[in-house]
Amino acid sequence: DGPYGKTKDISGPEQTMASRRHSIPEALRGVTMVELVKKEGSTLGLTISGGTDKDGKPRVSNLRPGGLAARSDQLNVGDYIKSVNGINLTKLRHEEIISLLKNVGERVLLEVEYELPPTGTSLQLHTHMCTEDVLVEKKIYINGAYINTRGNAF
């Protein structure tokens, strides 16, 4: 019933990721605040699973392509939603979470817990600008004499 209440069975890589996330130590998780501002009558464009009566902590199980949450580029499938507008979700049943999300105003402030990237795989790009003068000389033998020419290498 509605975009927040839909849950889907996951299998394969999605299920592996979901079960792996439950076992990640707290030290490997980050927390951030995500603010979404929606127009009256519109939805957030995300699906939440979990709750005290379901499979665990409330988390994003789907982002509707083109929806507000996806367009914000601040949420990912698998992120845990810790609170909505300051209301802690850890002790709420699934239907209570859905009702809360359906009845929020235009401004929605989500406290989101997410997996930090592994430390050994982060990309660090170092750029070093260097300018060097290069002189390329080519000697050509014409009519018994060498002639120096400058220009591109052959």
Order of alpha helices (4+ residues) and beta strands (2+ residues): alpha-beta-beta-beta-alpha-beta-beta-alpha-beta-beta-beta
